[in-house]
């Protein structure tokens, strides 16, 4: 039967949790900075190569397109 962890193990576990809480916050900040700094056009070009040139003449979008997508879903639902 498993009992409570020994006090030294409990302290070690608490330190481990605190470390990952701090690291989690820092890692989230790094992830956010990386996402915000991505050049979307460049990323699409890298992913799709020459096929992306078809879209290269279009101006950058000012929205995500989510509103338009939801409008299409509403039409399909009817």
Helices and strands as residue ranges (DSSP letters): H 7-37, H 40-48, G 49-54, H 66-77
